[in-house]
C-alpha cells in the first residue's frame, strides 16, 4: 500500500516558529559537525603548522565528494528503511558486510581512544586535574548521554554541541592572515610531493571523508522514520520521494559545508600562527591549543581547547553509535536510540563496549600523540572499499528501486572513491 505524501515535518526538537532552514537540518548537520572531532582538529592543525596554507586546496577538493557520499548514504537509509550495514546484510554476501563492519570497528576504536585522550588533554590545559580520571569521566558522560536522554532531547543536545565549532571561526579574528598566500593555497596544489605531503593529504581526506559518517547518517535517517509516524521508507511510499530527497540534499550540503569551513578555519589558524613562527610539529589538538598561546593570546588558546572538549562530546557518541548501528544491523538486533535500553540491550551494550575499547586505548602503551594523526590516515585507507560498497548499493535498482542514484551524484560517488584510492595508493607505494 502506498502511503500519503509526507510534508517532511520539522525535527521534533526545532519548533515551527524557527527559520525554515533550521527546520530541515538534522542528520546531515550532526554528521558534519562530528567530522571535526579532536582527531580532525589535530590533523588540520598539524597540516597547517607543517605546510602553512599550502594544503588548503584539499578542503575545497574534498567538499563535493564529501557531500555526494553523505547524501548517497542518507538516501540509502531513507529509501530502504535500513542503514548501510543492514542493507549490506540484505543484499551482499556475509563476508562482504562482515568485512566492512570489521574495518569500521578498527577505525572507530582508534578514533574513540584518540578523541577521549585529546579531550582529557584539553581539560588539563584549562584545569589542573590528573589525566586518567578525566578520561574515565568523559567516557562515562558520553555513554550516559546515549543511555539516559530521550532521543528527541538527545538530538537537540547534539545540535547545540555542533554550535561549539563556531569557536574556531571566532579564533580567526585573533590571528594575522596572509590572504594572498591563503588564496594561492586554496587554488593551487604547489610544493614537492614527498612522503610527508602525500601522507598529510591522505590524513585530510580520511578526516573529511570518514567511514563512520556513512553508517551514522544512514541510520539516523532510519531513526527519523520511527520518530515521524507519517514517514515511510521510499520504496513503500514513493510519493514522499521529492520532498524527502530535497530535504536530505539541503541538510547534507549545509552540514558538510559547516564541517569544511570549520576545518579550513583550524588549518588557517595554525598556518597563520604556528607555521610562520617555525612551529611545525603539532601532533595533538591539545598541543595545538597550547602552542597558540604565545602567538594568538590566552583567549585563542582557551577557546581552541574548549572547542576540542565540545566537539569531542559530540563525536565520541557518534563514533560509538555508528559502531553499534553497524554491528546491530548486521546481526539483526533491535537497534535505535529511540528505543529504551531494555528494548535494545545488545545495541546499547555495543555502545558501551565501543566506548570502553576507546578508553582502554588510553591505558595501553599506545602513544596518543601518534594515534590522533594515525587514525585519520587509517580512515583514509579504509574509506576506499567502504565507499565502493556504499555507491554500489545506492546505484542498484534491486536495492533502491526507482530511487537508484544516477547522473552527477553517481559520478561524484565513484569519482570520490577513485580519488581516495589514488591518494591512498600513492602513499602506500611511496612507503
VMD Tcl script that draws the C-alpha trace (Angstrom):
set ca {
  {0.00 0.00 0.00}
  {1.32 3.44 -0.92}
  {1.12 5.98 1.90}
  {0.12 9.62 1.55}
  {2.80 12.16 0.78}
  {4.69 13.31 3.83}
  {5.49 17.02 4.25}
  {8.85 16.08 5.81}
  {7.88 17.51 9.17}
  {10.49 19.55 11.04}
  {12.59 17.87 13.68}
  {10.70 17.44 16.99}
  {13.42 19.45 18.71}
  {13.06 22.51 16.46}
  {9.76 24.33 16.74}
  {7.73 25.56 13.74}
  {8.42 29.18 14.66}
  {12.14 28.80 13.88}
  {13.54 29.75 10.45}
  {12.66 27.24 7.76}
  {16.29 26.32 7.10}
  {16.82 25.22 10.71}
  {13.76 23.01 10.47}
  {15.35 20.75 7.85}
  {18.78 20.42 9.48}
  {19.24 17.12 11.28}
  {21.36 14.04 10.49}
  {23.49 15.95 7.98}
  {24.30 18.77 10.38}
  {25.19 16.42 13.25}
  {27.27 14.17 10.99}
  {29.16 17.12 9.52}
  {29.87 18.62 12.94}
  {31.08 15.28 14.33}
  {33.59 15.14 11.47}
  {35.56 17.95 13.15}
  {36.35 15.77 16.15}
  {39.58 16.10 18.19}
  {41.30 13.78 15.71}
  {40.24 16.07 12.88}
  {41.30 19.18 14.78}
  {44.75 17.64 15.34}
  {45.04 16.74 11.66}
  {44.09 20.18 10.37}
  {46.32 21.90 12.94}
  {49.27 19.67 12.07}
  {48.78 20.22 8.35}
  {48.54 23.99 8.82}
  {51.59 24.08 11.08}
  {53.70 21.90 8.80}
  {52.68 23.15 5.35}
  {51.21 26.57 6.07}
  {48.39 27.48 3.69}
  {49.78 25.09 1.06}
  {47.25 22.26 1.57}
  {44.15 24.45 1.85}
  {43.09 23.19 -1.57}
  {42.41 19.73 -0.12}
  {39.37 21.04 1.73}
  {37.91 22.60 -1.42}
  {38.61 19.46 -3.44}
  {37.05 17.06 -0.94}
  {33.89 19.11 -0.39}
  {31.80 17.95 -3.41}
  {32.83 14.33 -2.90}
  {32.07 14.57 0.82}
  {28.61 15.96 0.09}
  {27.95 13.27 -2.50}
  {28.93 10.24 -0.40}
  {26.99 11.52 2.61}
  {23.89 12.24 0.55}
  {24.19 8.79 -1.01}
  {24.39 7.24 2.47}
  {21.37 9.21 3.67}
  {19.38 8.18 0.60}
  {20.07 4.51 1.33}
  {18.57 4.88 4.80}
  {15.57 6.96 3.72}
  {14.80 4.76 0.71}
  {15.23 1.27 2.13}
  {14.44 1.86 5.80}
  {17.74 0.16 6.61}
  {21.15 1.53 7.46}
  {24.26 0.84 5.39}
  {25.14 -2.32 7.35}
  {21.55 -3.54 7.30}
  {21.35 -3.06 3.53}
  {24.64 -4.92 3.09}
  {23.24 -7.75 5.22}
  {20.20 -7.94 2.91}
  {21.97 -7.77 -0.47}
  {25.67 -8.66 -0.11}
  {27.44 -11.91 0.82}
  {28.02 -12.19 4.59}
  {31.79 -11.85 4.23}
  {31.39 -8.52 2.42}
  {29.15 -6.95 5.05}
  {31.12 -8.50 7.88}
  {34.38 -7.24 6.41}
  {33.03 -3.69 6.06}
  {31.82 -3.67 9.66}
  {35.14 -5.07 10.89}
  {37.01 -2.27 9.09}
  {34.67 0.26 10.66}
  {35.27 -1.14 14.16}
  {39.05 -0.90 13.75}
  {38.90 2.71 12.61}
  {36.32 3.72 15.22}
  {38.20 2.17 18.14}
  {41.37 4.08 17.27}
  {39.35 7.26 16.72}
  {37.48 6.88 20.00}
  {40.64 6.34 22.00}
  {42.39 9.28 20.37}
  {39.40 11.59 20.86}
  {38.95 10.72 24.55}
  {42.64 11.29 25.18}
  {42.60 14.62 23.35}
  {39.57 15.81 25.31}
  {41.32 14.94 28.59}
  {44.43 16.80 27.46}
  {42.31 19.83 26.61}
  {40.70 19.75 30.06}
  {44.22 19.63 31.51}
  {45.07 22.87 29.69}
  {42.18 24.64 31.42}
  {42.18 22.97 34.86}
  {44.96 21.43 36.99}
  {43.47 17.91 37.07}
  {45.08 14.48 36.51}
  {44.52 13.00 33.06}
  {43.45 9.41 33.89}
  {40.29 10.16 35.90}
  {39.27 12.83 33.39}
  {39.35 10.27 30.57}
  {37.11 7.96 32.62}
  {34.64 10.74 33.47}
  {34.43 11.87 29.83}
  {33.84 8.31 28.60}
  {31.12 7.82 31.23}
  {29.46 11.11 30.29}
  {29.37 10.17 26.61}
  {27.78 6.80 27.41}
  {25.19 8.28 29.78}
  {24.15 10.82 27.16}
  {23.00 7.97 24.94}
  {21.60 5.74 27.68}
  {19.66 8.25 29.74}
  {18.49 11.07 27.43}
  {15.32 10.63 25.38}
  {16.02 10.54 21.65}
  {14.38 13.85 20.74}
  {16.23 15.68 23.52}
  {19.47 13.87 22.66}
  {19.27 15.09 19.07}
  {18.75 18.59 20.43}
  {21.88 18.25 22.60}
  {23.92 17.13 19.58}
  {22.70 20.09 17.54}
  {23.71 22.53 20.27}
  {27.10 20.85 20.56}
  {27.55 21.41 16.81}
  {27.43 25.15 17.53}
  {30.66 24.77 19.52}
  {32.51 24.66 16.21}
  {31.75 28.36 15.72}
  {34.55 28.93 18.24}
  {37.10 28.20 15.53}
  {35.66 30.84 13.25}
  {35.99 33.29 16.15}
  {39.64 32.38 16.71}
  {40.40 33.57 13.16}
  {39.79 37.15 14.30}
  {42.71 36.77 16.73}
  {45.34 35.87 14.12}
  {47.02 37.78 11.26}
  {46.18 36.07 7.94}
  {48.22 36.37 4.75}
  {45.22 36.49 2.43}
  {47.20 36.35 -0.81}
  {49.11 33.24 0.25}
  {45.90 31.68 1.55}
  {44.15 32.22 -1.80}
  {47.09 30.63 -3.61}
  {46.99 27.65 -1.24}
  {43.27 27.20 -1.84}
  {43.57 27.18 -5.62}
  {46.95 25.64 -6.45}
  {48.47 22.35 -5.14}
  {52.08 23.53 -5.10}
  {55.04 22.01 -3.28}
  {57.18 18.87 -3.52}
  {55.17 15.65 -3.45}
  {57.26 13.79 -0.93}
  {56.07 11.14 1.55}
  {55.22 13.70 4.23}
  {52.99 15.75 1.95}
  {51.21 12.72 0.47}
  {50.57 11.31 3.96}
  {49.17 14.68 5.04}
  {46.79 14.68 2.06}
  {45.62 11.16 2.95}
  {45.09 12.30 6.55}
  {42.98 15.28 5.44}
  {40.94 13.13 3.07}
  {40.48 10.45 5.74}
  {39.34 13.03 8.26}
  {36.85 14.75 5.96}
  {35.51 11.53 4.40}
  {35.41 9.04 7.29}
  {33.63 5.65 7.14}
  {31.71 6.10 10.40}
  {29.90 9.09 8.88}
  {28.33 6.90 6.16}
  {26.89 4.47 8.69}
  {25.73 7.16 11.12}
  {23.84 9.40 8.69}
  {22.07 6.48 7.01}
  {20.99 5.04 10.37}
  {19.77 8.42 11.61}
  {17.51 8.69 8.56}
  {16.09 5.32 9.60}
  {15.64 6.61 13.17}
  {13.57 9.50 11.84}
  {11.21 7.04 10.15}
  {10.35 5.82 13.66}
  {10.08 9.32 15.13}
  {7.76 10.72 12.44}
  {4.69 8.46 12.15}
  {3.71 9.80 8.71}
  {7.06 8.91 7.17}
  {7.79 5.59 5.50}
  {10.70 4.31 3.51}
  {10.53 5.50 -0.08}
  {10.21 2.01 -1.52}
  {6.81 1.78 0.24}
  {5.92 5.48 -0.14}
  {7.42 6.77 -3.41}
  {5.22 9.88 -3.33}
  {7.30 11.13 -0.41}
  {10.43 10.97 -2.53}
  {10.77 14.50 -4.00}
  {10.38 16.32 -0.68}
  {12.47 13.78 1.22}
  {15.38 13.93 -1.22}
  {15.23 17.74 -1.32}
  {15.46 17.87 2.49}
  {18.34 15.39 2.52}
  {20.19 17.45 -0.08}
  {19.86 20.71 1.87}
  {20.69 19.08 5.22}
  {23.76 17.34 3.83}
  {25.05 20.36 1.90}
  {24.76 22.62 4.96}
  {26.24 20.07 7.36}
  {29.25 19.28 5.18}
  {29.76 22.96 4.36}
  {29.81 23.78 8.07}
  {32.30 20.97 8.62}
  {34.73 22.01 5.89}
  {34.62 25.72 6.73}
  {35.47 24.85 10.33}
  {38.31 22.62 9.14}
  {39.63 25.45 6.99}
  {39.46 27.86 9.94}
  {41.58 25.46 12.04}
  {44.13 24.97 9.25}
  {44.37 28.73 8.61}
  {44.77 29.49 12.33}
  {47.69 27.06 12.59}
  {49.25 28.33 9.37}
  {48.98 31.98 10.38}
  {50.50 31.49 13.83}
  {52.45 28.28 14.26}
  {53.86 27.82 10.74}
  {55.08 31.40 10.36}
  {56.91 31.12 13.70}
  {58.59 27.85 12.80}
  {56.40 25.59 14.98}
  {55.78 22.76 12.54}
  {55.42 19.63 14.70}
  {51.92 19.69 16.24}
  {50.60 16.17 16.72}
  {47.59 16.59 19.02}
  {44.75 19.07 19.16}
  {45.59 19.98 22.78}
  {49.22 20.60 21.77}
  {47.94 22.97 19.09}
  {45.83 24.86 21.64}
  {48.82 25.19 23.96}
  {51.15 26.30 21.15}
  {48.75 29.06 20.10}
  {49.11 30.94 23.40}
  {52.39 32.81 22.67}
  {51.24 33.88 19.19}
  {47.47 34.38 19.42}
  {46.92 35.03 23.14}
  {45.25 33.26 26.03}
  {41.73 33.72 24.66}
  {42.50 31.94 21.39}
  {44.29 29.13 23.22}
  {41.46 28.63 25.73}
  {38.80 28.83 23.00}
  {40.67 26.23 20.96}
  {40.77 23.91 24.00}
  {37.06 24.42 24.74}
  {36.25 23.57 21.15}
  {38.15 20.29 21.48}
  {36.09 19.30 24.54}
  {32.78 20.33 22.99}
  {33.28 18.63 19.65}
  {34.59 15.52 21.42}
  {31.34 15.28 23.40}
  {29.56 15.27 20.03}
  {31.94 12.98 18.13}
  {32.55 10.21 20.69}
  {28.84 9.26 20.96}
  {28.55 9.39 17.16}
  {31.58 7.09 16.77}
  {30.25 4.63 19.36}
  {26.74 4.89 17.96}
  {27.82 4.24 14.37}
  {29.67 1.11 15.53}
  {26.58 -0.09 17.40}
  {24.31 0.55 14.41}
  {26.67 -1.31 12.08}
  {27.04 -4.39 14.28}
  {23.38 -4.38 15.31}
  {22.05 -4.11 11.77}
  {24.42 -6.79 10.52}
  {23.32 -9.18 13.28}
  {19.69 -8.05 13.00}
  {19.42 -6.87 16.59}
  {16.76 -4.36 17.66}
  {18.63 -1.09 17.14}
  {17.95 2.61 17.59}
  {18.46 5.43 20.04}
  {14.71 5.94 20.01}
  {14.41 2.58 21.83}
  {14.88 2.32 25.56}
  {17.94 0.39 26.76}
  {15.85 -2.55 27.95}
  {14.31 -2.82 24.46}
  {17.70 -2.96 22.69}
  {20.15 -4.35 25.24}
  {22.67 -5.65 22.71}
  {22.67 -2.36 20.76}
  {23.30 -0.25 23.86}
  {25.78 -2.85 25.10}
  {27.73 -2.31 21.89}
  {27.77 1.46 22.52}
  {29.24 0.82 25.97}
  {31.74 -1.73 24.60}
  {32.94 0.61 21.83}
  {33.45 3.45 24.30}
  {35.26 1.15 26.73}
  {37.56 -0.02 23.91}
  {38.48 3.61 23.27}
  {39.01 4.10 26.99}
  {41.32 1.07 27.19}
  {43.46 2.55 24.41}
  {44.36 5.36 26.81}
  {45.88 2.96 29.36}
  {47.75 0.79 26.86}
  {51.28 1.71 25.74}
  {49.86 3.44 22.64}
  {51.09 6.98 22.06}
  {48.08 9.34 21.95}
  {50.30 11.75 20.05}
  {50.54 9.39 17.11}
  {47.05 7.89 17.50}
  {45.27 11.10 16.51}
  {47.08 11.59 13.22}
  {47.29 7.86 12.55}
  {43.52 7.48 12.93}
  {43.00 9.98 10.10}
  {45.42 8.11 7.83}
  {43.75 4.77 8.61}
  {40.33 6.26 7.86}
  {41.67 7.48 4.53}
  {42.76 3.97 3.56}
  {39.73 2.09 4.92}
  {37.25 4.53 3.38}
  {38.02 3.28 -0.14}
  {36.39 -0.19 -0.04}
  {33.52 1.03 2.12}
  {32.80 3.92 -0.28}
  {32.77 1.48 -3.18}
  {30.19 -0.68 -1.38}
  {28.00 2.31 -0.49}
  {27.97 3.71 -4.02}
  {27.35 0.26 -5.47}
  {24.33 -0.26 -3.20}
  {22.87 3.15 -3.99}
  {23.26 2.63 -7.76}
  {21.48 -0.74 -7.73}
  {17.85 -0.76 -8.83}
  {17.48 -4.07 -6.98}
  {18.26 -2.23 -3.74}
  {16.91 1.27 -4.39}
  {14.20 0.69 -6.99}
  {13.38 3.86 -8.93}
  {15.45 5.87 -6.40}
  {18.76 4.36 -7.54}
  {21.27 7.18 -7.92}
  {22.19 8.42 -11.39}
  {23.85 11.38 -13.07}
  {26.06 13.79 -11.13}
  {25.54 12.05 -7.80}
  {26.70 8.72 -9.17}
  {29.65 10.37 -10.94}
  {30.76 12.16 -7.78}
  {30.33 8.97 -5.74}
  {32.63 6.96 -7.96}
  {34.91 9.96 -8.53}
  {35.41 10.39 -4.79}
  {36.11 6.68 -4.38}
  {38.69 6.79 -7.19}
  {40.34 9.90 -5.73}
  {40.63 8.34 -2.27}
  {42.06 5.15 -3.82}
  {44.58 7.13 -5.87}
  {45.92 9.13 -2.92}
  {45.96 6.18 -0.51}
  {47.66 4.01 -3.14}
  {50.32 6.67 -3.74}
  {51.07 6.82 -0.02}
  {51.35 3.04 0.29}
  {53.62 2.81 -2.77}
  {55.88 5.59 -1.53}
  {56.05 3.97 1.91}
}
mol new
graphics top color blue
foreach p $ca { graphics top sphere $p radius 0.5 }
foreach p [lrange $ca 0 end-1] q [lrange $ca 1 end] { graphics top cylinder $p $q radius 0.2 }
display resetview
